[in-house]
């Protein structure tokens, strides 16, 4: 299914003609980087945008990280600066994917262990008489959430530092690309008005 018009991204960047992948798969899009004039192949999604597509494609949320992978369009005449920007965005996406997939996996595993240990301490089984999964109340789970956040505080702080560095670099490169495009357009305009 296509999304027409402009899509506003967090951070203020605005990109025209984003597309949502219609594939129902939910793996990450860390596919290989395509050469000039080609789109990236998304190995995990099992989907390749049509050859005539001139836009980025956004996939369904990954089941491990809950992030939507992006297959970036590579224009045939991509400048070295535009390439640096695209590669910086791809690297940021890959780092976010890795961090959140690991984080969410650890969260789910530790949550199950916490529930099991609390139920065992109460003399209860993981499943009740009807076969339903036994749960803890909100106050008991609050202990787990507090401990998990405290234990992972440094990881989150490091992730946030890295995230800000990457996004500052991307924003700086976006400004450079926008300036280079504006100057190119002005030179073209001056050349065509002079004739």
Contact map, one row per residue, 1 for C-alpha under 8 A:
111000000000000000111100000000000000000000000000000000000000000000000000000000000000000000000000000000000000000000000000000000000000000000000000000000000000000000000000000000000000000000000000000
111100000000000001110000000000000000000000000000000000000000000000000000000000000000000000000000000000000000000000000000000000000000000000000000000000000000000000000000000000000000000000000000000
111110000000000011110000000000000000000000000000000000000000000000000000000000000000000000000000000000000000000000000000000000000000000000000000000000000000000000000000000000000000000000000000000
011111000000000011100000000000000000000000000000000000000000000000000000000000000000000000000000000000000000000000000000000000000000000000000000000000000000000000000000000000000000000000000000000
001111100000000111000000000000000000000000000000000000000000000000000000000000000000000000000000000000000000000000000000000000000000000000000000000000000000000000000000000000000000000000000000000
000111110000011111000000000000000000000000000000000000000000000000000000000000000000000000000000000000000000000000000000000000000000000000000000000000000000000000000000000000000000000000000000000
000011111000011111000000000000000000000000000000000000000000000000000000000000000000000000000000000000000000000000000000000000000000000000000000000000000000000000000000000000000000000000000000000
000001111101111000000000000000000000000000000000000000000000000000000000000000000000000000000000000000000000000000000000000000000000000000000000000000000000000000000000000000000000000000000000000
000000111111111000000000000000000000000000000000000000000000000000000000000000000000000000000000000000000000000000000000000000000000000000000000000000000000000000000000000000000000000000000000000
000000011111100000000000000000000000000000000000000000000000000000000000000000000000000000000000000000000000000000000000000000000000000000000000000000000000000000000000000000000000000000000000000
000000001111100000000000000000000000000000000000000000000000000000000000000000000000000000000000000000000000000000000000000000000000000000000000000000000000000000000000000000000000000000000000000
000000011111110000000000000000000000000000000000000000000000000000000000000000000000000000000000000000000000000000000000000000000000000000000000000000000000000000000000000000000000000000000000000
000000011111111000000000000000000000000000000000000000000000000000000000000000000000000000000000000000000000000000000000000000000000000000000000000000000000000000000000000000000000000000000000000
000001111001111100000000000000000000000000000000000000000000000000000000000000000000000000000000000000000000000000000000000000000000000000000000000000000000000000000000000000000000000000000000000
000001111000111111000000000000000000000000000000000000000000000000000000000000000000000000000000000000000000000000000000000000000000000000000000000000000000000000000000000000000000000000000000000
000011100000011111000000000000000000000000000000000000100000000000000000000000000000000000000000000000000000000000000000000000000000000000000000000000000000000000000000000000000000000000000000000
001111100000001111100000000000000000000000000000000000110000000000000000000000000000000000000000000000000000000000000000000000000000000000000000000000000000000000000000000000000000000000000000000
011111100000001111110000000000000000000000000000000000111100000000000000000000000000000000000000000000000000000000000000000000000000000000000000000000000000000000000000000000000000000000000000000
111100000000000011111000000000000000000000000000000000111100000000000000000000000000000000000000000000000000000000000000000000000000000000000000000000000000000000000000000000000000000000000000000
111000000000000001111100000000000000000000000000000000001111000000000000000000000000000000000000000000000000000000000000000000000000000000000000000000000000000000000000000000000000000000000000000
100000000000000000111110000000000000000000000010000000001111000000000000000000000000000000000000000000000000000000000000000000000000000000000000000000000000000000000000000000000000000000000000000
100000000000000000011111000000000000000000000000000000000011000000000000000000000000000000000000000000000000000000000000000000000000000000000000000000000000000000000000000000000000000000000000000
000000000000000000001111100000000000000000001110000000000011000000000000000000000000000000000000000000000000000000000000000000000000000000000000000000000000000000000000000000000000000000000000000
000000000000000000000111110000000000000000000000000000000001000000000000000000000000000000000000000000000000000000000000000000000000000000000000000000000000000000000000000000000000000000000000000
000000000000000000000011111000000000000000001100000000000001000000000000000000000000000000000000000000000000000000000000000000000000000000000000000000000000000000000000000000000000000000000000000
000000000000000000000001111100000000000000011000000000000011111000000000000000000000000000000000000000000000000000000000000000000000000000000000000000000000000000000000000000000000000000000000000
000000000000000000000000111110000000000000011000000000000000111100000000000000000000000000000000000000000000000000000000000000000000000000000000000000000000000000000000000000000000000000000000000
000000000000000000000000011111000000000001011000000000000000010000111000000000000000000000000000100000000000000000000000000000000000000000000000000000000000000000000000000000000000000000000000000
000000000000000000000000001111100000000001111000000000000010000000001110000000000000000000000000000000000000000000000000000000000000000000000000000000000000000000000000000000000000000000000000000
000000000000000000000000000111110000000001110000000000000000000000001000000000000000000000000100000000000000000000000000000000000000000000000000000000000000000000000000000000000000000000000000000
000000000000000000000000000011111000000111110000000000000000000000000000000000000000000000000000000000000000000000000000000000000000000000000000000000000000000000000000000000000000000000000000000
000000000000000000000000000001111100000111100000000000000000000000000000000000000000000000000000000000000000000000000000000000000000000000000000000000000000000000000000000000000000000000000000000
000000000000000000000000000000111110000110000000000000000000000000000000000000000000000000000000000000000000000000000000000000000000000000000000000000000000000000000000000000000000000000000000000
000000000000000000000000000000011111011110000000000000000000000000000000010000000000000000000000000000000000000000000000000000000000000000000000000000000000000000000000000000000000000000000000000
000000000000000000000000000000001111111000000000000000000000000000000000010000000000000000000000000000000000000000000000000000000000000000000000000000000000000000000000000000000000000000000000000
000000000000000000000000000000000111110000000000000000000000000000000000011111000000000000000000000000000000000000000000000000000000000000000000000000000000000000000000000000000000000000000000000
000000000000000000000000000000000011111000000000000000000000000000000000011111000000000000000000000000000000000000000000000000000000000000000000000000000000000000000000000000000000000000000000000
000000000000000000000000000000000111111100000000001000000000000000000000111100000000000000000000000000000000000000000000000000000000000000000000000000000000000000000000000000000000000000000000000
000000000000000000000000000000000110111110000001101000000000000000000011110000000000000000000000000000000000000000000000000000000000000000000000000000000000000000000000000000000000000000000000000
000000000000000000000000000000111100011111000001000000000000000000000011110000000000000000000000000000000000000000000000000000000000000000000000000000000000000000000000000000000000000000000000000
000000000000000000000000000000111100001111100011000000000000000000000010000000000000000000000000000000000000000000000000000000000000000000000000000000000000000000000000000000000000000000000000000
000000000000000000000000000111110000000111111111000000000000000000000010000000000000000000000000000000000000000000000000000000000000000000000000000000000000000000000000000000000000000000000000000
000000000000000000000000000011110000000011111110000000000000000000000000000000000000000000000000000000000000000000000000000000000000000000000000000000000000000000000000000000000000000000000000000
000000000000000000000000011111100000000001111100000000000000000000000000000000000000000000000000000000000000000000000000000000000000000000000000000000000000000000000000000000000000000000000000000
000000000000000000000010111110000000000001111110000000000010000000000000000000000000000000000000000000000000000000000000000000000000000000000000000000000000000000000000000000000000000000000000000
000000000000000000000010100000000000000001111111000000000000000000000000000000000000000000000000000000000000000000000000000000000000000000000000000000000000000000000000000000000000000000000000000
000000000000000000001010000000000000000011101111100000000000000000000000000000000000000000000000000000000000000000000000000000000000000000000000000000000000000000000000000000000000000000000000000
000000000000000000000000000000000000001111000111110000000000000000000000000000000000000000000000000000000000000000000000000000000000000000000000000000000000000000000000000000000000000000000000000
000000000000000000000000000000000000001000000011111010001000000000000000000000000000000000000000000000000000000000000000000000000000000000000000000000000000000000000000000000000000000000000000000
000000000000000000000000000000000000000000000001111110000000000000000000000000000000000000000000000000000000000000000000000000000000000000000000000000000000000000000000000000000000000000000000000
000000000000000000000000000000000000011000000000111110000000000000000000000000000000000000000000000000000000000000000000000000000000000000000000000000000000000000000000000000000000000000000000000
000000000000000000000000000000000000000000000000011111000000000000000000000000000000000000000000000000000000000000000000000000000000000000000000000000000000000000000000000000000000000000000000000
000000000000000000000000000000000000000000000000111111100000000000000000100000000000000000000000000000000000000000000000000000000000000000000000000000000000000000000000000000000000000000000000000
000000000000000000000000000000000000000000000000000111110000000000000000101000000000000000000000000000000000000000000000000000000000000000000000000000000000000000000000000000000000000000000000000
000000000000000111100000000000000000000000000000000011111000000000000001100000000000000000000000000000000000000000000000000000000000000000000000000000000000000000000000000000000000000000000000000
000000000000000011100000000000000000000000000000000001111100000000000111100000000000000000000000000000000000000000000000000000000000000000000000000000000000000000000000000000000000000000000000000
000000000000000001111000000000000000000000000000100000111110000000000111100000000000000000000000000000000000000000000000000000000000000000000000000000000000000000000000000000000000000000000000000
000000000000000001111000000000000000000000000000000000011111000000011110000000000000000000000000000000000000000000000000000000000000000000000000000000000000000000000000000000000000000000000000000
000000000000000000011110010010000000000000001000000000001111100000011110000000000000000000000000000000000000000000000000000000000000000000000000000000000000000000000000000000000000000000000000000
000000000000000000011111110000000000000000000000000000000111110000011000000000000000000000000000000000000000000000000000000000000000000000000000000000000000000000000000000000000000000000000000000
000000000000000000000000011000000000000000000000000000000011111011111000000000000000000000000000000000000000000000000000000000000000000000000000000000000000000000000000000000000000000000000000000
000000000000000000000000011100000000000000000000000000000001111111111000000000000000000000000000000000000000000000000000000000000000000000000000000000000000000000000000000000000000000000000000000
000000000000000000000000011000000000000000000000000000000000111111000000000000000000000000000000000000000000000000000000000000000000000000000000000000000000000000000000000000000000000000000000000
000000000000000000000000001000000000000000000000000000000000011111000000000000000000000000000000000111011000000000000000000000000000000000000000000000000000000000000000000000000000000000000000000
000000000000000000000000000000000000000000000000000000000000111111100000000000000000000000000000111111010000000000000000000000000000000000000000000000000000000000000000000000000000000000000000000
000000000000000000000000000000000000000000000000000000000000111111110000000000000000000000000000000110000000000000000000000000000000000000000000000000000000000000000000000000000000000000000000000
000000000000000000000000000100000000000000000000000000000000110011111000000000000000000000000000100000000000000000000000000000000000000000000000000000000000000000000000000000000000000000000000000
000000000000000000000000000100000000000000000000000000000111110001111100000000000000000000000000000000000000000000000000000000000000000000000000000000000000000000000000000000000000000000000000000
000000000000000000000000000111000000000000000000000000000111110000111110000000000000000000001000000000000000000000000000000000000000000000000000000000000000000000000000000000000000000000000000000
000000000000000000000000000010000000000000000000000000011110000000011111000000000000000000001000000000000000000000000000000000000000000000000000000000000000000000000000000000000000000000000000000
000000000000000000000000000010000000001111000000000000011110000000001111100000000000000000000000000000000000000000000000000000000000000000000000000000000000000000000000000000000000000000000000000
000000000000000000000000000000000000001100000000000000111000000000000111110000000000010001000000000000000000000000000000000000000000000000000000000000000000000000000000000000000000000000000000000
000000000000000000000000000000000000011100000000000011111000000000000011111000000000000000000000000000000000000000000000000000000000000000000000000000000000000000000000000000000000000000000000000
000000000000000000000000000000000111111100000000000000000000000000000001111101000000000000000000000000000000000000000000000000000000000000000000000000000000000000000000000000000000000000000000000
000000000000000000000000000000000001110000000000000001000000000000000000111111000000000000000000000000000000000000000000000000000000000000000000000000000000000000000000000000000000000000000000000
000000000000000000000000000000000001110000000000000000000000000000000000011111000000000000000000000000000000000000000000000000000000000000000000000000000000000000000000000000000000000000000000000
000000000000000000000000000000000001100000000000000000000000000000000000001111100000000000000000000000000000000000000000000000000000000000000000000000000000000000000000000000000000000000000000000
000000000000000000000000000000000001100000000000000000000000000000000000011111110110000000000000000000000000000000000000000000000000000000000000000000000000000000000000000000000000000000000000000
000000000000000000000000000000000000000000000000000000000000000000000000000011111110000000000000000000000000000000000000000000000000000000000000000000000000000000000000000000000000000000000000000
000000000000000000000000000000000000000000000000000000000000000000000000000001111111000000000000000000000000000000000000000000000000000000000000000000000000000000000000000000000000000000000000000
000000000000000000000000000000000000000000000000000000000000000000000000000000111111100000000000000000000000000000000000000000000000000000000000000000000000000000000000000010011000000000000000000
000000000000000000000000000000000000000000000000000000000000000000000000000001111111110000000000000000000000000000000000000000000000000000000000000000000000000000000000000000001000000000000000000
000000000000000000000000000000000000000000000000000000000000000000000000000001111111111000000000000000000000000000000000000000000000000000000000000000000000000000000000000000000000000000000000000
000000000000000000000000000000000000000000000000000000000000000000000000000000011111111100000000000000000000000000000000000000000000000000000000000000000000000000000000000010000000000000000000000
000000000000000000000000000000000000000000000000000000000000000000000000000000001111111110000000000000000000000000000000000000000000000000000000000000000000000000000000010011000000000000000000000
000000000000000000000000000000000000000000000000000000000000000000000001000000000111111111000000000000000000000000000000000000000000000000000000000000000000000000000000000000000000000000000000000
000000000000000000000000000000000000000000000000000000000000000000000000000000000011111111100000000000000000000000000000000000000000000000000000000000000000000000000000000000000000000000000000000
000000000000000000000000000000000000000000000000000000000000000000000000000000000001111111110000000000000000000000000000000000000000000000000000000000000000000000000100110000000000000000000000000
000000000000000000000000000000000000000000000000000000000000000000000000000000000000111111111000000000000000000000000000000000000000000000000000000000000000000000000000010000000000000000000000000
000000000000000000000000000000000000000000000000000000000000000000000001000000000000011111111100000000000000000000000000000000000000000000000000000000000000000000000000000000000000000000000000000
000000000000000000000000000000000000000000000000000000000000000000000000000000000000001111111110000000000000000000000000000000000000000000000000000000000000000000000000000000000000000000000000000
000000000000000000000000000000000000000000000000000000000000000000000000000000000000000111111111000000000000000000000000000000000000000000000000000000000000000000100110000000000000000000000000000
000000000000000000000000000000000000000000000000000000000000000000001100000000000000000011111111100000000000000000000000000000000000000000000000000000000000000000000000000000000000000000000000000
000000000000000000000000000001000000000000000000000000000000000000000000000000000000000001111111110000000000000000000000000000000000000000000000000000000000000000000000000000000000000000000000000
000000000000000000000000000000000000000000000000000000000000000000000000000000000000000000111111111000000000000000000000000000000000000000000000000000000000000000000000000000000000000000000000000
000000000000000000000000000000000000000000000000000000000000000000000000000000000000000000011111111100000000000000000000000000000000000000000000000000000000000000000000000000000000000000000000000
000000000000000000000000000100000000000000000000000000000000000010100000000000000000000000001111111110000000000000000000000000000000000000000000000000000000000000000000000000000000000000000000000
000000000000000000000000000000000000000000000000000000000000000010000000000000000000000000000111111111000000000000000000000000000000000000000000000000000000000000000000000000000000000000000000000
000000000000000000000000000000000000000000000000000000000000000010000000000000000000000000000011111111100000000000000000000000000000000000000000000000000000001000000000000000000000000000000000000
000000000000000000000000000000000000000000000000000000000000000111000000000000000000000000000001111111110000000000000000000000000000000000000000000000000000000000000000000000000000000000000000000
000000000000000000000000000000000000000000000000000000000000000111000000000000000000000000000000111111111000000000000000000000000000000000000000000000000000000000000000000000000000000000000000000
000000000000000000000000000000000000000000000000000000000000000110000000000000000000000000000000011111111100000000000000000000000000000000000000000000000000000000000000000000000000000000000000000
000000000000000000000000000000000000000000000000000000000000000000000000000000000000000000000000001111111110000000000000000000000000000000000000000000000000000000000000000000000000000000000000000
000000000000000000000000000000000000000000000000000000000000000110000000000000000000000000000000000111111111000000000000000000000000000000000000000000000000000000000000000000000000000000000000000
000000000000000000000000000000000000000000000000000000000000000100000000000000000000000000000000000011111111100000000000000000000000000000000000000000000000000000000000000000000000000000000000000
000000000000000000000000000000000000000000000000000000000000000000000000000000000000000000000000000001111111110000000000000000000000000000000000000000000000000000000000000000000000000000000000000
000000000000000000000000000000000000000000000000000000000000000000000000000000000000000000000000000000111111111000000000000000000000000000000000000100000000000000000000000000000000000000000000000
000000000000000000000000000000000000000000000000000000000000000000000000000000000000000000000000000000011111111100000000000000000000000000000000000000000000000000000000000000000000000000000000000
000000000000000000000000000000000000000000000000000000000000000000000000000000000000000000000000000000001111111110000000000000000000000000000000000000000000000000000000000000000000000000000000000
000000000000000000000000000000000000000000000000000000000000000000000000000000000000000000000000000000000111111111000000000000000000000000000000000000000000000000000000000000000000000000000000000
000000000000000000000000000000000000000000000000000000000000000000000000000000000000000000000000000000000011111111100000000000000000000000000001000000000000000000000000000000000000000000000000000
000000000000000000000000000000000000000000000000000000000000000000000000000000000000000000000000000000000001111111110000000000000000000000000000000000000000000000000000000000000000000000000000000
000000000000000000000000000000000000000000000000000000000000000000000000000000000000000000000000000000000000111111111000000000000000000000000000000000000000000000000000000000000000000000000000000
000000000000000000000000000000000000000000000000000000000000000000000000000000000000000000000000000000000000011111111100000000000000000000000001000000000000000000000000000000000000000000000000000
000000000000000000000000000000000000000000000000000000000000000000000000000000000000000000000000000000000000001111111110000000000000001100000000000000000000000000000000000000000000000000000000000
000000000000000000000000000000000000000000000000000000000000000000000000000000000000000000000000000000000000000111111111000011000000000000000000000000000000000000000000000000000000000000000000000
000000000000000000000000000000000000000000000000000000000000000000000000000000000000000000000000000000000000000011111111100000000000000000000000000000000000000000000000000000000000000000000000000
000000000000000000000000000000000000000000000000000000000000000000000000000000000000000000000000000000000000000001111111110000000000000000000000000000000000000000000000000000000000000000000000000
000000000000000000000000000000000000000000000000000000000000000000000000000000000000000000000000000000000000000000111111111111000000000100000000000000000000000000000000000000000000000000000000000
000000000000000000000000000000000000000000000000000000000000000000000000000000000000000000000000000000000000000000011111111110000000000000000000000000000000000000000000000000000000000000000000000
000000000000000000000000000000000000000000000000000000000000000000000000000000000000000000000000000000000000000000001111111100000000000000000000000000000000000000000000000000000000000000000000000
000000000000000000000000000000000000000000000000000000000000000000000000000000000000000000000000000000000000000000000111111100000000000000000000000000000000000000000000000000000000000000000000000
000000000000000000000000000000000000000000000000000000000000000000000000000000000000000000000000000000000000000000000011111110000000000000000000000000000000000000000000000000000000000000000000000
000000000000000000000000000000000000000000000000000000000000000000000000000000000000000000000000000000000000000000000011111111010000000000000000000000000000000000000000000000000000000000000000000
000000000000000000000000000000000000000000000000000000000000000000000000000000000000000000000000000000000000000000010011001111110000010000000000000000000000000000000000000000000000000000000000000
000000000000000000000000000000000000000000000000000000000000000000000000000000000000000000000000000000000000000000010010000111110000110000000000000000000000000000000000000000000000000000000000000
000000000000000000000000000000000000000000000000000000000000000000000000000000000000000000000000000000000000000000000000000011111111110000000000000000000000000000000000000000000000000000000000000
000000000000000000000000000000000000000000000000000000000000000000000000000000000000000000000000000000000000000000000000000111111111110000000000000000000000000000000000000000000000000000000000000
000000000000000000000000000000000000000000000000000000000000000000000000000000000000000000000000000000000000000000000000000000111111000000000000000000000000000000000000000000000000000000000000000
000000000000000000000000000000000000000000000000000000000000000000000000000000000000000000000000000000000000000000000000000000111111000000000000000000000000000000000000000000000000000000000000000
000000000000000000000000000000000000000000000000000000000000000000000000000000000000000000000000000000000000000000000000000000111111100000000000000000000000000000000000000000000000000000000000000
000000000000000000000000000000000000000000000000000000000000000000000000000000000000000000000000000000000000000000000000000000111111110000000000000000000000000000000000000000000000000000000000000
000000000000000000000000000000000000000000000000000000000000000000000000000000000000000000000000000000000000000000000000000001110011111000000000000000000000000000000000000000000000000000000000000
000000000000000000000000000000000000000000000000000000000000000000000000000000000000000000000000000000000000000000000000000011110001111100000000000000000000000000000000000000000000000000000000000
000000000000000000000000000000000000000000000000000000000000000000000000000000000000000000000000000000000000000000100000000000000000111110000000000000000000000000000000000000000000000000000000000
000000000000000000000000000000000000000000000000000000000000000000000000000000000000000000000000000000000000000000100010000000000000011111011000000000000000000000000000000000000000000000000000000
000000000000000000000000000000000000000000000000000000000000000000000000000000000000000000000000000000000000000000000000000000000000001111111000000000000000000000000000000000000000000000000000000
000000000000000000000000000000000000000000000000000000000000000000000000000000000000000000000000000000000000000000000000000000000000000111111100000000000000000000000000000000000000000000000000000
000000000000000000000000000000000000000000000000000000000000000000000000000000000000000000000000000000000000000000000000000000000000000011111110000000000000000000000000000000000000000000000000000
000000000000000000000000000000000000000000000000000000000000000000000000000000000000000000000000000000000000000000000000000000000000000111111111000000000000000000000000000000000000000000000000000
000000000000000000000000000000000000000000000000000000000000000000000000000000000000000000000000000000000000000000000000000000000000000111111111100000000000000000000000000000000000000000000000000
000000000000000000000000000000000000000000000000000000000000000000000000000000000000000000000000000000000000000000000000000000000000000001111111110000000000000000000000000000000000000000000000000
000000000000000000000000000000000000000000000000000000000000000000000000000000000000000000000000000000000000000000000000000000000000000000111111111000000000000000000000000000000000000000000000000
000000000000000000000000000000000000000000000000000000000000000000000000000000000000000000000000000000000000001001000000000000000000000000011111111100000000000000000000000000000000000000000000000
000000000000000000000000000000000000000000000000000000000000000000000000000000000000000000000000000000000000000000000000000000000000000000001111111110000000000000000000000000000000000000000000000
000000000000000000000000000000000000000000000000000000000000000000000000000000000000000000000000000000000000000000000000000000000000000000000111111111000000000000000000000000000000000000000000000
000000000000000000000000000000000000000000000000000000000000000000000000000000000000000000000000000000000000000000000000000000000000000000000011111111100000000000000000000000000000000000000000000
000000000000000000000000000000000000000000000000000000000000000000000000000000000000000000000000000000000010000000000000000000000000000000000001111111110000000000000000000000000000000000000000000
000000000000000000000000000000000000000000000000000000000000000000000000000000000000000000000000000000000000000000000000000000000000000000000000111111111000000000000000000000000000000000000000000
000000000000000000000000000000000000000000000000000000000000000000000000000000000000000000000000000000000000000000000000000000000000000000000000011111111000000000000000000000000000000000000000000
000000000000000000000000000000000000000000000000000000000000000000000000000000000000000000000000000000000000000000000000000000000000000000000000001111111100000000000000000000000000000000000000000
000000000000000000000000000000000000000000000000000000000000000000000000000000000000000000000000000000000000000000000000000000000000000000000000000111111111000000000000000000000000000000000000000
000000000000000000000000000000000000000000000000000000000000000000000000000000000000000000000000000000000000000000000000000000000000000000000000000011111111100000000000000000000000000000000000000
000000000000000000000000000000000000000000000000000000000000000000000000000000000000000000000000000000000000000000000000000000000000000000000000000000111111110000000000000000000000000000000000000
000000000000000000000000000000000000000000000000000000000000000000000000000000000000000000000000000000000000000000000000000000000000000000000000000000011111111000000000000000000000000000000000000
000000000000000000000000000000000000000000000000000000000000000000000000000000000000000000000000000000000000000000000000000000000000000000000000000000011111111100000000000000000000000000000000000
000000000000000000000000000000000000000000000000000000000000000000000000000000000000000000000000000000000000000000000000000000000000000000000000000000001111111110000000000000000000000000000000000
000000000000000000000000000000000000000000000000000000000000000000000000000000000000000000000000000000000000000000000000000000000000000000000000000000000111111111000000000000000000000000000000000
000000000000000000000000000000000000000000000000000000000000000000000000000000000000000000000000001000000000000000000000000000000000000000000000000000000011111111100000000000000000000000000000000
000000000000000000000000000000000000000000000000000000000000000000000000000000000000000000000000000000000000000000000000000000000000000000000000000000000001111111110000000000000000000000000000000
000000000000000000000000000000000000000000000000000000000000000000000000000000000000000000000000000000000000000000000000000000000000000000000000000000000000111111111000000000000000000000000000000
000000000000000000000000000000000000000000000000000000000000000000000000000000000000000000000000000000000000000000000000000000000000000000000000000000000000011111111100000000000000000000000000000
000000000000000000000000000000000000000000000000000000000000000000000000000000000000000000010000000000000000000000000000000000000000000000000000000000000000001111111110000000000000000000000000000
000000000000000000000000000000000000000000000000000000000000000000000000000000000000000000000000000000000000000000000000000000000000000000000000000000000000000111111111000000000000000000000000000
000000000000000000000000000000000000000000000000000000000000000000000000000000000000000000000000000000000000000000000000000000000000000000000000000000000000000011111111100000000000000000000000000
000000000000000000000000000000000000000000000000000000000000000000000000000000000000000100010000000000000000000000000000000000000000000000000000000000000000000001111111110000000000000000000000000
000000000000000000000000000000000000000000000000000000000000000000000000000000000000000000010000000000000000000000000000000000000000000000000000000000000000000000111111111000000000000000000000000
000000000000000000000000000000000000000000000000000000000000000000000000000000000000000000000000000000000000000000000000000000000000000000000000000000000000000000011111111100000000000000000000000
000000000000000000000000000000000000000000000000000000000000000000000000000000000000000100000000000000000000000000000000000000000000000000000000000000000000000000001111111110000000000000000000000
000000000000000000000000000000000000000000000000000000000000000000000000000000000000100110000000000000000000000000000000000000000000000000000000000000000000000000000111111111000000000000000000000
000000000000000000000000000000000000000000000000000000000000000000000000000000000000000000000000000000000000000000000000000000000000000000000000000000000000000000000011111111100000000000000000000
000000000000000000000000000000000000000000000000000000000000000000000000000000000000000000000000000000000000000000000000000000000000000000000000000000000000000000000001111111110000000000000000000
000000000000000000000000000000000000000000000000000000000000000000000000000000001001100000000000000000000000000000000000000000000000000000000000000000000000000000000000111111111000000000000000000
000000000000000000000000000000000000000000000000000000000000000000000000000000000000100000000000000000000000000000000000000000000000000000000000000000000000000000000000011111111100000000000000000
000000000000000000000000000000000000000000000000000000000000000000000000000000000000000000000000000000000000000000000000000000000000000000000000000000000000000000000000001111111110000000000000000
000000000000000000000000000000000000000000000000000000000000000000000000000000001000000000000000000000000000000000000000000000000000000000000000000000000000000000000000000111111111000000000000000
000000000000000000000000000000000000000000000000000000000000000000000000000000001100000000000000000000000000000000000000000000000000000000000000000000000000000000000000000011111111100000000000000
000000000000000000000000000000000000000000000000000000000000000000000000000000000000000000000000000000000000000000000000000000000000000000000000000000000000000000000000000001111111110000000000000
000000000000000000000000000000000000000000000000000000000000000000000000000000000000000000000000000000000000000000000000000000000000000000000000000000000000000000000000000000111111111000000000000
000000000000000000000000000000000000000000000000000000000000000000000000000000000000000000000000000000000000000000000000000000000000000000000000000000000000000000000000000000011111111100000000000
000000000000000000000000000000000000000000000000000000000000000000000000000000000000000000000000000000000000000000000000000000000000000000000000000000000000000000000000000000001111111110000000000
000000000000000000000000000000000000000000000000000000000000000000000000000000000000000000000000000000000000000000000000000000000000000000000000000000000000000000000000000000000111111111000000000
000000000000000000000000000000000000000000000000000000000000000000000000000000000000000000000000000000000000000000000000000000000000000000000000000000000000000000000000000000000011111111100000000
000000000000000000000000000000000000000000000000000000000000000000000000000000000000000000000000000000000000000000000000000000000000000000000000000000000000000000000000000000000001111111110000000
000000000000000000000000000000000000000000000000000000000000000000000000000000000000000000000000000000000000000000000000000000000000000000000000000000000000000000000000000000000000111111111000000
000000000000000000000000000000000000000000000000000000000000000000000000000000000000000000000000000000000000000000000000000000000000000000000000000000000000000000000000000000000000011111111100000
000000000000000000000000000000000000000000000000000000000000000000000000000000000000000000000000000000000000000000000000000000000000000000000000000000000000000000000000000000000000001111111110000
000000000000000000000000000000000000000000000000000000000000000000000000000000000000000000000000000000000000000000000000000000000000000000000000000000000000000000000000000000000000000111111111000
000000000000000000000000000000000000000000000000000000000000000000000000000000000000000000000000000000000000000000000000000000000000000000000000000000000000000000000000000000000000000011111111100
000000000000000000000000000000000000000000000000000000000000000000000000000000000000000000000000000000000000000000000000000000000000000000000000000000000000000000000000000000000000000001111111110
000000000000000000000000000000000000000000000000000000000000000000000000000000000000000000000000000000000000000000000000000000000000000000000000000000000000000000000000000000000000000000111111111
000000000000000000000000000000000000000000000000000000000000000000000000000000000000000000000000000000000000000000000000000000000000000000000000000000000000000000000000000000000000000000011111111
000000000000000000000000000000000000000000000000000000000000000000000000000000000000000000000000000000000000000000000000000000000000000000000000000000000000000000000000000000000000000000001111111
000000000000000000000000000000000000000000000000000000000000000000000000000000000000000000000000000000000000000000000000000000000000000000000000000000000000000000000000000000000000000000000111111
000000000000000000000000000000000000000000000000000000000000000000000000000000000000000000000000000000000000000000000000000000000000000000000000000000000000000000000000000000000000000000000011111
